[in-house]
Every structure is written in structure tokens, then in C-alpha cells.
Amino acid sequence: MSGFVQLLRENRNYRYTWLGQVVSEVGDHFNNVAVFSLAVQHDSGGLAVTGVMLARAIPAIVMGPLAGVALDRMDRKRIMIGSDLIRAVVALGFILTVTRPGEGSLLYILSALLMVSSPFFTAGRAAILPSVATKAQLHTANSLTQTTQWTTLTLGAMLGGASVAHFGYEWAFFLNAMSFLFSAWCISNLRAPAGGFRATRRQSLTENDISRPWHEYVEGLRYMRTTPLLVGIAVLTMGWASGGGAAQILFSLFGEKVFNRGAAGIGTIWGFAGLGLVAGGALAHRVSPRIGFTGYKRTIVAAYLVHGLAYVVFSQMTSFPLACFFMAISRAGVAVSSVMNYQQLFRHVSDRYRGRVFATLESLTWSVMMLSMLAAGLASQRYDPRMIGAVSGCLSSLTAFYWLYLDGSGRLPEPPVEGVDPEEIEVHEPTVG
């Protein structure tokens, strides 16, 4: 904890990035709880929630490649500010879904528009982190960024559920819009480090490059394909999403229907998920610098087994407090994997490919989540949510076995350092003897 405080006190750029993250992500979860609650009210099954999630997933998939190329071509700071301003306008539009309840299609249209700009910000924030934090601070900055993301999930979901229950949907949407404006202000206060916020490039853009961005994105895919670890992390991303997509639908169904607790129930489940993520992130921050690359690969297996099996138990609980407890355990496993994977990405991914790598991983996540959400939504019309939850948890656990196979067959060698020197992000192989 002292390392986190020291980072915020000493690093002005990271402090502004962090403040914007806290406010905007709390606002995001106000929006999530409100939108999902409205969706369930429109349809007692899971199809309405599925529709909202698909409306978010498709733009994220389509815009991911464009976001990746743009972030590796242009000023990442300006792209992020533009994303925030566009999202603020769209977030205000959600108020119309309350004042005009007969126009249910607005819920899907606005959800899609919100996600058109999101990949430019989320992938951009990951891409600029090594520029915002010094090399010595990067391990701490990565851990704090992800732990904060999950802390705001806890606060935002719980506060969002309570806010919707007591003050109505309009306030949740208004606060979400204001949070984007605050985030844009914070990012505008970042001072450019040496080299600015543009990616390093081996050569200047030609007219042909500008007119054919797809070829530049394919170059990024080729770079990922030739690095086995990046392929492995992509597999982890898709493995989690195979069950994680269904989970997005099930959170709303369990809160509203299985436990009959309405918007507050949705918020509470999301909140305990956030608590688990925070705990897992703190654990990974402490353990990651001490275990080395071999230990990292072994920890990933354990993390995915814990995540999937705990989710199965969550889905079968009849006690709401126990269900929330196992949800927290499940998400702790996700957090351990996420923090450690990002450490490896910062360590091994070259700056000139960083935007495309993070945007591609985000697109892969949303692609598989979309299929998972669609399957869960359709299944919710015929099957009990508890059964769907058990299948979802098992799918996530299977990821551990595929990763174990890749490692056991020697297909996950440690790649050369391209991003940040391992000594400078506190990642060391354990001493033998």
C-alpha cells in the first residue's frame, strides 16, 4: 500500500490518470446497473440483457482494429480525450430511455454508440502507461491501475444499485456523463514525457500507409503470431470470455430473478465481484515480482481453476451471502491472472506495437464474449440460470488445462525483452540454493 501512495504522491502524470480512472469507472458502473436493470424489466428472461451486451460487443469488435492502428499512429493523449468527450454526450442520451419508455430500442442504440469510442480510451490507457510511469514504477502502476479498476467496480456497482433504487435512473446516467468530462479534464492535464505520447516508429508514415490502415493492423497480428507468449495470452483472453460473457448476463438474472433483489441485488453481486478482484490484484502485486516466468505460468493454471470452480459453486448457492462470497473468490482468480499477464505484456511488447496488441486482445475478448452472451441469453429462455452458470464456470476452468498443455509441450518459452527491462519492473527469477 505504501508503494501505491508513494506513486500517487511523486508522479503527477500518473496521479491525474488515476483520478480520471476512479471517477469515470465509478460512473460506468452507475450506467451498467441502470441499463441492465431496465433491460431485465423489459424482458423477464435474459434476451434483453443479451441484446444490450451484444449492442456493446459488436462496436467494440469492429472498432478495435481501427483503435489499435490509430493509437500506434497518432497522439494517444488526444485520442483518449476525444473518446471521453464523445462518451459524455452519449451517456446523457440514456436519460431519454427513461423519459421515453416506449422507445426501448434507444437502450440498444445508445449502448452501441457508447462502445464505438471506448476501445480508443481503454487500449490507449494501457498503451500510455509505460510513458506515464517511470520504468521503476511500472510494476506498481500496473497493479494500482488494475486494482483501482476493480475497486471502482465494487463502489460503482453498490452505489449505482443504491442510487437507482432511491433516486431513479436519470441521476445514474447524468453522473456517468459528468464522469467522462472529469476524465477528459484529467487526461488533458498530462504533461508529455520525452518523446510525447506517440508510439515510436521505425519509419515515417507513407501515403500508402495512411490510405491502407488494415495492412498496418495485419502487421500487428503478424507480430503477435510470431511471439508464442502473446498467442498464449490471447488464448487465456478467449478462454475467460467463453464463460465470462455468460456471466455478464447471469449477474443481472441472479440479482433480479434468482435472488429477487432487484437493481440492488445486481449491484451487490457486481460489488462482491469487485471485492474479489481487488483482493486478487493485491495478491498478484505482492507475489508477481518474486516468482519469475516459470512461476507465472504455473500461477495462471491455479488462477483459472479457482476462478471457474468458484463460479460453479456460486451458481448453485441458495444463500445470497454465500453466493456473493464465492463470486468474490472466483473474481480473485481472474485478477491474479490479469495483473500477471499485463506485467508480461509490458515486459515483452514493443512500444510501436502496443496499441495494436492491447486493442486486439480487447477485440478478441468481446468477440468470444459476444458468442457466450448470445448462447446464455438464448439458453435463459429454456434453462435455469443455475445450470447456465455451472456450464459457464466449467468453460472458464478448461482454459487452465489448455494453458497447461501449451506449457508442458514447450510452446510458451519466455520471449526476449522488448518493452521494459525485467529488472526495472521488479520481476526476478527466484534464487536457487
Order of alpha helices (4+ residues) and beta strands (2+ residues): alpha-alpha-alpha-alpha-alpha-alpha-alpha-alpha-alpha-alpha-alpha-alpha-alpha-alpha-alpha
